[in-house]
Amino acid sequence: MMNLKTTAMLGNITRQGVSRQFMPLTNSKNSVLNLSQRTASQSGNVSANAPSNPVRSFSSTQASRDGNNNNNANHNITGAHQFNNPSHFSTTHLGALPLSSQRFQGPLASNVNFRKDFNKSGNKTIPRYSQLSKDAWDAVNGQDARAVFSYLQEMRHEGLYADSALSSRIISQFLELNNPKDAEKALSMLVDCHRNLGRTLSAAQKNTYTSLAKDIANHSSDFSQALSLAKLLDRHGLLASSGFADGALRSYRQLKTTAGLDAVKTVINTGDVDTLLTLQSSLKTNNRYKHLIEILSDAKEMNIIPTQETCSRISLSFMQLNDYTGQLAWDTAVQEIYPGYKPTVPEDMEQDMATLGSASSPSSPAYSHHSRNSSTSSNTSSGNSNSNSTGASASTATYRAPNSGSQAMPRNGDASEAIIRACRFGYAAVALESINKMISQNQLPSAQAIADTIQVCAKREKERTTDYQQLFQLAHQSLDSISDEAQRHSAEYEVYNAMLVANATLGDMTSAKKNYDDIVRLGQFPDATGYATLLIATTTGAVDEAHDALRILEEVKRHRIKPNIFFYNVVIGKLSRGRKIERVLEVYEEMVQQNIRPNAITYGTLISACTRVGSEEMAKNLFQEMVSATNYHARHGPHNAMIQFYVRQKKDRQAALRYYDDMLQRRLTPTEHTYTLLIEAFACIQPYDLTEANHLIQSLKRGPVRASESHYGALIHAYGVEHRDVSTAETVFNNMLATGIVPKGPAYQSLIESFITNNQVSRAVAVRNELLKSGQPSSAYIENTLIRGYSLDKNIRKAEEIFDAMMDPYDAQKNKNSNGSASGVIVKEPSTYQSMATAYLENGMIDRAHETLTRMKGQHYPDLVIKPVEEAIYAASNKSIHSGKNALESKKEDLRVTA
């Protein structure tokens, strides 16, 4: 195996091949350039296909980013404490370092073929990466090795990275100069060069960097620097595979033993405690929870508290290892620090946790296919006869019903507790499999465990076809085994409340109403989750949702039900859509007074509420409050809300791009909606950059987010409406069809808007008819556009025909077949009434506009929605009166002159 110095020497020997030590950073797994970076040097002829946009440019691929938040905790390094054993960090298991001739090949032809094209062309210009490599070698071997930092910085800016030989030489030079701090700084910059564009490191590259980190730690023998290096590795996702944890933890315990916790406290902070816990958690040792609780107890004694996110991650790691005893011990210890602590699933772990149960073989009980057992004992309420509203068949994935010939014995111990914990984290498949296992062992889960399973299955898409009726029957068996009347009463409540949540989630409001009545007969009311689920299910979105939200909020208060974060998020969301910003803020303040911490969903909803009413400063302040919160987990919603506000309302591209850059820095992969907004930002905000917008569409041909109808629709709208270029808009539409995308509405709407804007009403109608012929329904927004088109064409009768063919929201709500459209009839939106009123005003029919306003008010829309229509009619009326007075005065003047 080559050690650090040997590799560095080989690097010196191969310096004549300096062009192989830097290479363009591209990504075969679809990465998107940070908008603050360039795809090509302004001074270098790197790619003939490099975008010409002088401000920002995208690569031809998308982001494949780590979801972990970038923890920028301060490195409180003093260098005061030393290791006695410099071999804490072994590098013997890593094997040979990667050769400098290894390359990354990306999807762009200009990058793949660059070296070949350079050699063939006979162009003698030194490639940019060759020059930087030579300069870096000269700097690190010169009088001031620190001069290499400027070249590493430039390398990062250019999207290049150093190979293992140059990387090793840089680190070894600083260590030979006995300067481990600069070695660590250089290592950080080297890794950043790889990761700054979202590039995933290969196994060989990971080995290189982790080996270099160990060399630095062994050289300095400094505990605080070892901790700093651990955080560096953790930030880049290298800690788990580094073998670094064991040495750092031994040094921590050695320091604690020899110098005491007071000495430890002088060199660590909250971020360092999180790192120590992460290091310990990465070791799968016996009595793992004891070592973790030891560090937690040390932190408590030092009055340095770890974050709840770290505590949750560790709790979830126990679940992944099926160590429920360890999880229970850990959660209990954390509750001494955070009273009422309940672990939450960070966004970057949601996918892993959701698929935890799916690792079982297809024949496992949770996924077994079987016929329903008709002989299963039944003791159901009449209110639950239709619990499986999705129509789960005999092949539904569910649990095994107990054999009717044997009596299952109640088991309310560890197994039921494990089911409850699995449900707490949303592991529906794990809960179902655990129930199967208990039944196979002739044991009966507790009613609470079954109730929790019912709720979590309703919330998880994969398990929504579970046979809730069988679960309900099993719950009644468990209820029958409870002899204590008070306990049985409490358990019945949990079961009925769970069925209410499940039925309301699945849209079976008849059964949900019966569940509600069952709960009332017990002398109780649904919990906050039950009320929130009912609120979601009973509002259609067509009328004032804020009215329902306030009514439910008052009922919850009246019955003294303890609200939770889910309930408040639903209420705030409904009030936000109703544009009742004052009530939104009142409910938010009430939530804070209840000591309920807002989460990213809460902040996202609040920010959306502020942007809806144009309150920029309030939205910015809430966003800053959100990212500064100790329990903040990065989510897409708030970032997208801010980007949308600056794209569609403020028309400020630079502000929108700042929030996009912040999204990337927090390692959030842009969503489909994010890319739609970016296309609009370049195509619809001056100075226009349609080249960049088209480039972005092309970049979405590969990757986790593919080019979709909404992306093409945004570009069609830009050409046809913003730039009045109908021909190019049609070309974009046809190009979309050529890619295989089947439009379902948004692209048609954009094309129709393009024709209307350019006074081609007949062609717009033809496109709408083409949409209907394809089997796709029209929408309220498409019909609104046609109303506007007929108005501009002075054909008010046709506009009225479209308006009258649509259904008023209250009528649709009464229609049992209504799901946004009733029996094929499109339901009017607030904008529909506004479009019709505007059409009347543009054609001088103020009285008919008043009639439309009255009809709109009958739908109980919020005042903020009705106000623009009222103001438009008022302005038109005043203008008409003023014009009439002027005409009368003019006539009088003419008569006077004649006389």
N, C-alpha and C positions, 0 to 999 in steps of 0.2 A: 504493500500500500504506500502511495506517495504521501508524505507528510506536507505540512504547510510550506516549508522552505524548499523542498524538492520541487514542488509544483511551481513555486515562484521562479526557481532557476530554469525550469523548462520554459517558463514564460519568457525569460530573458533570451534563451537560445532561439526562440521562435519569433523574436521581435521583428525579424525581416518580413514576416508575414503579418504585419500589423493590420492589414485590411481585414483579417479574419477575427480581430478582437472586438470590433464593434459591428453591430448589424442592425438594420432597420427593424423596429419593433412592430410586428404585425401579428395577427391572431387568427389562427385557423378555426377558433371557436366563436368567432363573431364578437368583436369588441367595438365600442364606439369611442371616438376621441373625446376627451374632455374639451369643452368648447373654448377653454383658454389656451389650448395647444394648437399648433399648426401641423398639418400632415406633411408639409415640406418646408425646408429652410428657404427663406427668402433669397439667400445668396447661393444656394446649391441647386443644381439641376437634378433633383432626386427622382422625380416622376413626371412623365409627360402628362399623366392624368391627374395631377394635383389640382384641387379646386382653386379657382382664382379669387375667391372671396377674400377681401383684404382684412376682414374682421375675424370670422370664425370659419371653421370647416370641419366636416365629418369624414371619418374613414368610411370605407364601404361596408363596414360590419358593425354589429351591435355589442353592447356591453354584456359580459358574462362575469358578473362581479360577486365577490364574497358579501353575504348579507350582514356580516358582523359589523357592529358599530366600531368606528375607529376611536379607540380609547386614547386620548391625548393626555393622560395623567402626567403630572410633573415628575421628573426624575430627581428625587431628593438624594443626590449622591454626595457623600462626604469623604469616602475613601478611608475612614477612620478604623475600620475593622478588617482583619485579614483572615484568609484561610490558613489553617495549619497544614492541610493536605491539598497540594495543587492538582491532584489527580481526580478531584470530584467529578470533572467533566470529561468523560472518556470519549475518544473519537475513533476507537478501534473498530467499531461496528459499521462504519460508514462506507468502507470500500474506497476504491480509487475515485478521485475527483474527476468530473467530466472533462473531456478533451476540448481544447479550444476550437477544434474544427467542427464541433457540433453546431447545428444551425436550426433556427425556427423558420418554417416556411408558412407564409400567410396566403390568403385567398387572392390578394391583388396581384395581377400579372406584372404590374410595374415594379412591385417589390420582389417577387419571386425571380424575375429575370434581370434584375438590375445589374448584378455583377457580370452576368454573361453579356448583356448589352454593352456594358462599359468596355469590356475587353475586346468585343468584336468591332466596336465603332472606331477604335484607334484613338479615342479622345484621351489626351494625356493629363487632363485635369484630375487632381487627386480627389477621390471621393471624400465626402465630409467625415464619414466614420473613420477612414484611414488617417486623416489629419488629426482628428481628436485622439485617436488611439496613440499615435506617435507623441503628441503633446503630453498625454497622461503618463506615458512611460518616461519621458524626459523629466517630467515634474517629480515623479515619485523617486527617481534615482538622482535628482539634483540636490542642491544644497538645502533647499526648503521643501521637504516632502509635502507640506501643507498646501503648496501651490496646486496640488492635484484636485483639491476641492472645487476650484473654479471650473475645471474641465469636467468633473462629475456633474456639476450643476448644469453646464452647457449640454452635456450628454443627455441628461434627463429632459431638458427642454427640447432637444432634437428628436426625442423618441428612440434613443439608442441605449445599448447596455453593454457592459464589459463581460468578457468571457471569464472562465474560472482562473486562467493563468494570470491575467491582469488583476483580477479581484484579489487573488491570493498574494500577489506581489505587493499590492498596496497595503494590505493588512500586515503582512510580515515586516514591511519596512517600518511602519509605525511601532510595531512591537520591538523590533531591533533598536529603535530609538527610545525604548521604554516609555512609550506614550500610548497607553491602552485607551485613554479617553478619545484621542483622535482616531484610533483604530475603530472604536465603536461608532464614531460619527461617520467614518468612511463606510463602514458596513451598512449603516442605515441608508446612506445615499445610494450605495450599490443596489440594495434590495428595492429601494424606491424607483430606481431606473427601470427595473423589471415591472413593478406593480403600478406605475403612475398611469398607465393606460388600461388598467384592469387585466393585465396579462396574468394567466395562471402559471405558476412555476412548475416545471417538471420535477420528477423525483430526483434526478441528478443535480438540478439546480438547488433544490431544497437541501440536499446533502452538503453541497458546497457551502452554502450560507450558514447552516447549523454547525458545520465543522469549524468554520471561521469564528463563529460566536464562542464555541468552546475553547478555541485557542486563546481568544482574548480573555475569557474568564480564568483560564488556568494561568495565564501570564500575570494578571493583576492580583489574583487571590483576594479580591475585594467583594464582600457580600453585597454591598449596595450596587456595585457595577454588575454583578451577576443578576441581580433583580432587574436592573435597567435593561440588560440584554434579554432577559426573559420576556419583558414587556415588548421589546422590539420584535422578538420572534412571534409573540402572541398577536401583535397588530397585523402581521403578515400571514397569519395562519400556519406558522411553522412550529409552534411550541409542542403540539401533540406528538409530532413525529421526530422531535429533535433529540430525545433522550437527555434533555437538559434538566428536567424537573428534579430527578433524584439528587444530583449534585447540589443544586441550589437549596433544596429542602434540608439536606444534611448540614450545609453551611449555616442555614438559619437556626437549626436546633443547636448546633455547636456554639454559635454566638450567644443564643439565649442561655445556654448552660454556663458558659464561661463569664459572660458579662451581665446577664440578667435582662429582663424586659425593659428596664429603664434605658439601657444602651440601645436596644432594638428600636425603641420608640423614637430615638433621636435621628434615625436614618430611614424611617418608613412613614408613609401616609396612607390614606384610604385606598388610593389606586394600587399601592404596593400590597396591601392586605388582599385585595381582589386578585392580584397576580399570584400571591402565595397560595390562595385557595384554588385558583385555576391550575397551578402546578401540582398541588396535591391531588386534585380531582382527576388529573390525567393519568395518575398511577393506579392501576387496578390491583391493589394489594389486599391482603386479608385485613379485616377490621378497618377498612377504608374510612368508614364514617367516624371512627374514633380519632384518627389523625386529623380529619377535617374539623371535627368539633374541638380538638386541641387548639388548632389555629384560631378558630372562632372565639374560644375562651380567652386566648392570649389577646386577641384584638379587643375584646370587651374589657379586659383588665387594663389595657393601654388606652382605653376610651377612643379607639379608632374603629369605626363601624363600617363593615363592608356594605356595598350597595345591594339593594334588594334584587337587582337583575342577576348579580353573581350568585346570590343565594338561590334564586330560582333555577339558574342553569345547573347548579350542583344537585338540587332536588330532582330535576329532570334526568340527570345522568344516572341517579339511582334507579329511576323508573326504567331507563333503557337497559340497565343491567339486571332488571327483575329483582333488585335488592330492596324489597319493600320494608324490611326491618330497618335497614340503614336509612332509608328515606324518612321513616317515621321518627327515628332518633334525631336525624338532622333537622327536620321541620320543627320538632319540639325545641331543640336548642336555639333555632333562629327566632322562634316565637318569644323567647326571653328577651331578645333585642328588639324585635318588631312585633309588639302585641297584635294578635289577630292576623299574623302573617299567613298569606296563602300564595303559593308559587304561581307565577304567570309564565306563559310560554312566549319567549322573545320571537320576533318575526322570523329571524334567520333559522330558528329551530322548528318552526311550525311544520314544515314538510317532513322532516325526520320523525317528529313525534306522531304526525298523522299516519305515517306508514309503518309505525312500530308494530302494529298488530298484523300487517299484511305480509310479514316475513314468514308466517306460518305456512306450512305446506297446504296445497289445495284441499287436502282431505281433513284438515284440522276442523274441529267442531264449529268454529266461528264461520266457516265457509262451506259447511256440508250442505248438500241438497237433499231434501227429504219431503215426504208427504206430511201434512199436518195430522197430528194425532187427535182423532175425534173423541177419544175416550178420556182426554185430559180433563181433570176435575175442573169444574167451572163454578164461579161464584161472582158473577159480574153484575155491575149496576146496569140498569137500562140505559143509562147515559153513555155507555161505552160499547155499544153493539157494533159500531162502525168505525173503530179506531184506526184501522189501516186504510186510510183514504186513498193511498196510492195503488191499492189493488194488488198487494203482494200475493203472488201465486204460490203453488206448492213448491216451486223451485227457488223461493226466496231465501237468500242467505240469512240465517238466523241461528238461534241456539236450539238444542235438542230438548223437547218437552220431556218431563219426567215420566217414567213408566207408570201406567195407571195401576199396575198390580202391586206396587210397593209404596210405602209411605216414606217420603223424603224427610229426613230429620233436620230440624232447624239448626243452622250454623251461623252465628252472628259474630264470629271472631275474626281472625286475621284475614281469611279469604274474602269475607264480605268487605272488610276495611280496604283490602287491595282493590276490589272492584270500585269502591267509592273514590279512591285516589286516582284510579285509571280514568274515571269519568270526569274528575276535576280537571284533568289535562286534556280532555277531549278524545281519549283513546277508546272509541266505541267498539272497535273490533276486539281489543284486549278485554273489555268488559264482557262482551258476549262470549268470548272464549272461556273466560273465567267462570261464567255462569254455567256453561256447558260442562266444565270440569267438575264443578261442585255437584251438579246433578248426576254425573256419571259415578260419583263417589257417594251417591245417596245422601247428599247434603243439600240444604235449602238456603239460598242467599237471604239476607235480611231484606225487609221491605224497603228500607232506605237505599240499599244497593240496587235493587230492581228499579226503584223510582228514578234514581240518578241515571241508570242505563237507558231508561225510556227517554229521558230528556236529551242525553248526549247523542243517541241514535237519530233523533229528530233533527238535530243541528248539523250532523255530518252527512254530506251528500251521498257517500257510498252506502251508508247504513240506513237511509230513509225508507227503504223497502222492507225493513224489519217488521215482523208480525207483532205489532204492539198489543193485539188482543191476547196472544199467548203470554206475553210478558205480564199483562194485566192479570191474567188467570193465575200465573205463578205468584204474583204479588199477593193475591188473595189467599193462596195456600200459606204464604209466610204470615199474613195477618191472622189467619185462623190459629196459628201456633202461639200467638201472643196472649198470655192469660191476664196480664195487667191491663185494666181498662184504659187507664190514662195513656200508657204506651201504645196500645192499639189505636186509640183515638188520634194520637200524634202521627202514627205510621200511616193511617188511612188518609190523613190530610196530605202527606208527602206523595202518596200514590196518585190521588185525584189531581193534585196540582201538577204532577209530572205529565199525566194524561192530557190535562188542559194545554200545557205547553206544547206537547207533541201534536195534538190535533189542530191547534191554532197555527203552528208552524207549517203543517201539511195542508192547511186551507180547509179543513173539515170543521167549519164553524158551528154546525148543528151539534156535533159531538162535543165540541169545546164548550158550547153553552150548557149542555147537560152536565159536563164536568164542573162548570162554575156553580150550577145549582146544587150538585152533590157537596161541594165545599161549603156553600152557604148553609146547607142542612146540618153540617157539623158545627155550625155556629162560628165559622171562620170565613176568611176571604183569601183569594189567591195572593201569593207573595209578589214581590216587585218584578221578578222575572216573568211570572204569569201575566201580570198586567201589561208589561212591556210587549210581550208576545201578542196579546190581544190587540194592543194598540197598533202594532205593525200589520196585523191581519185584517182589521176592520176598517181601515182607511183606504180609500181607492186612489187618492192622489188627485182626483178630479175636483173636489171641493176643498173647503178650508180645513186642512189637516190640523191646523193649530187649535181649532175649536175642540176636536176630539182629544188632543194632547192635554189641553187645560182641564177638560172634564175628568180625564183619567187621573191627572195630577191631584185634583181636588179630592177625588174619591180615595186615593191612596193616603192622603193626609187625614181625611175624615176617619178612616178605619185604622189610623195609626200604624200603618205598615211601614217597615223599615225599607227605605229605597236603597238601591245599589247602583253601581256605575253604569250597568247595562240599561237600567230604567231611565236614568238621567240622560244618557246618550240618545235614547230613542225619543224622549220628550223634547230635548234640545233640537234634535234633527227635524222633528215635525214643526216646531215653532220656527225654525230657520227657513224651511220651505214655505211657510206662511208669511215670511218676511216680518215677523214680529220681533224685531231686534231688541226692543226694550224688555220683553218677557224672556227672551233668550238669556240676556245678561242677568235678569233677576233669578232665573232658575239656576244659572251657573253660580251665582253668589250663594244661593241656598245650598247647593251641593257642597261648596267649599266649607260652609258653616257646619255641615253635617260631617265634616272631617273625611269626606270622600275625595280621594285624589283624582284629578282629571287625568285621563290617559291620552294617547295620540289620537284616538278616535274622537274624544271630546274636543280636543283642540282643533282637529280637522273640521268638525262640524261648526265650531264657533267661528273659525276663520272664514268658512264658506258663508256663514250668516252675515259676517261683516262685508265680504266682497259683494254679496247680493245687493246690499244697500249702498255700496260705494264708499264704505268707511275704510280708507286705506291705512290711516295711522293706527286704528284699533286692530286691524288685521296684522299689521307688522308687529305691533307690541305683543299680541297673542302668540305669534309665531316665535318671537324671541323668548317669551316666557316658556313656551313649550320646549324649545331646544335646551333651555337652561335648567329644566326640571331634573331632579335627581333620578326620577324613575322614567326618564324619556327613552322610548324605543322608536327609532326612525321608521316612519311609515310614508307611503306614497301620497296619501290623500292631502295632507296639508301643503306639501310642495306643489302638487298639481293644482290645488286651489289658488295658490299665489301666482303660479305661472299663468293660469287661465285668466286671472284678474288683470294682469299686466298685458296680456295678449289681446283679450277681447274687450276690455273696458278702458284701460288707461292707454293702450297702444304704445307701450314702452318696452321695446325689445330688449334693451340692455338690462332692465330690471328683471324681466322674465328669465333671461339667461343667467343672471346671478343666482336665482333660486334653482335653476337647472344645475349649475355648477355645484351648488351646495348639496343638491341631491346626490350627485356623483361622489362628492367628497365623503358623504355619509354611507357610501357603498350601497345605495339603492339603485337597483336596475330599473331604468325608465320603463314605464308601462306603455301600452298601445295609445292611451289617451295623451301621455306625455309627448309622444312623437307627433300626434295630430296637432298639438298646440305648437310644437317647434316648427312644423311645416307652415302653420298660419303665421307664426312670428316672422319668418323670413319672407313669406309670399304676400302678406297683407299689411305689413307695417313699413312705413317709409323710413329710410331708403330701402326700396324693395330689393330682394335678392332671390329671384326665381331660380337662378342656377343652383344656389345652396338648397332651396326647397326640393328641387328635382334630385339633387345629389343625395339628399336624405332619404327620399323614397327608394332610390336605388340601393342604399345601404341596408334597407330592410328586406332584401330578398333572401337573406340567410339570417338565422339566429332565433333565439327564443321568442322574440316579437317579430312577426312577419308583416310585410306590407298588407294592409287590409282595406276594406271598402272605405272606412272612415278616413284613412290617410289619402287615398285618391280623391275622396269627396272634398277634402280640404283644399287640394290642389285645383280641382275643377272649379270650386267656388272662387278661388283666388284669380284664376284666369278669366272666368266668365263674368263675375260680379265686380271684383275689385279692379280688374284691368280691362273689362269689356272686350275680351278676346274670345268670342264664342267658338271660333274655329279650333283654337288650341284646346279649349275646354272639351270639345267633342273628341279631339285626338287623345287627350288624357283618359277620357271615358273608354274609348276603344282599346287603348293600351291596357287598361285595367282588365277588360274582358279577355284580352289576349293572354294575360297571365293566369287565367283560370279562375279568377275571383268572380263569384256569382253575386251581383248586387242585390240587396234586399230593401233598399230605401234611401240611405244617406247619399249615395252617389247620384241616384235619380233626382233627389231633391236638389242637390247642387246644380245639376244640369238644367232642371226646370227653372231654378232661380236665375241661371245664366240667360236663358231665353227670355224670361220676363223682364229682366233688367235691360235687355237689348230690344225690347218691344216686339218680340216674336211670340205672341201668345199662342197662336195656332200650333207652333212647334212644341211649345211647352205642354199643351194639352195632349199632343201626340205621344210625347215621352211618358206622361202620366198613364195613358192608355196602354202603352207598351209595358209599363210596370205591372198593371193589372193583368195583362195577358200572360205575363210570366208566372202568374200564380201568387205574386206577392201583394199584400194589401197596401193601399195608400196610407197616409198618416195625416194627422191634423195639420202638421207643419207644411206638407205638400199642398193640402187644400187651401191653407191660408195664403200660400204664394199665388195660387191660381186666382183667389179672390182679389188679391192686389193687382194681378195682371189684367183681369177683366175690368177692374176699376180704371186702370191707366188707359185701357182700350175703350173707355166710356160705354161699356156693356154691363150696366148695373144689374140687368135682369139675370144674366148668366152668373154673376157674383152671388146674387140672392139664391139662385138654385143650388149652388154649392153649399152655401151657409145653411139653408133650410134642410138639405139632405143629411146634415150632421146632427147628432143628438146632444141635447143639453145634459150636463153632468148629472143633475138630480134625476132626470129621467133614466139615464144609464144606470144609476145606482139602484134604482128600483127594479131594473131588469136583471134577473138572476143569471143570465148568460153573459153579463158584462165583465170583461177583463181588459179594460182600456178601450175596447170596442164592443158593441152589443149587437149580436146577430148580424155581423158584417157591417154594421153602421159605425162610422167614425165618431168618436166623442169629441166635442168641442173642448179646446183649451182656452185659457184666458186670452191668449194671443189671437184666437179666432174671432172673439167679440171685438177686440181692438182692430183687427184687419177689416171687419165689416163696417165698423163705425167710421174708420178712416176712409173707406170706399165711399160711404154716403157723403162725408164731408167734402171729399175731393170732387164730388158731383153736385155739390150745393144742396144736398138733402139733409138739412140739419135736424128736422123733425124726426126723420127715420133714424138718424144717429142717436137721438135721445131715446127712442124706443129700444134700440140695441143696448144702450147703457142700462136702461131699466131691467131688461132681460138678464144682463150680466150681473147686476146687483142681486137678482133673485137666486143666483148660484152660491151666494155667501162667500165670495172671494175676499181675501184680505183687502183692507183699505189701500195699502201700497200698490196692489195690483190694479185696482179700479181707478186710482187717482190720475194716472196719465190719460186715460180715456176721458175722464171728466174735464181735465184741463184742456185737452184738445177741442172738445165740444164748446167749452166756455170761450176759448180764444176765437173759434170760428164764429160763434154767436156775436161776440163783441165786434169782430171785423165786419160781419154782415150789417149790424146796426149802424156802425160807423160809416160804412159804404152807403147805406140807405140815407143817412143824414146828409152826407156829402151830395148825393144825387138830388135830394130834395132842395138843398140850398142852391145847387146849380140851376135847378129848374126855376126856382123863384127869381134868381138873378136874370135868367133869360127872359122871363115874363116882364120884369121891371124894365129891362133894356128895350123890349118891344113896345111897352107902353110909353 
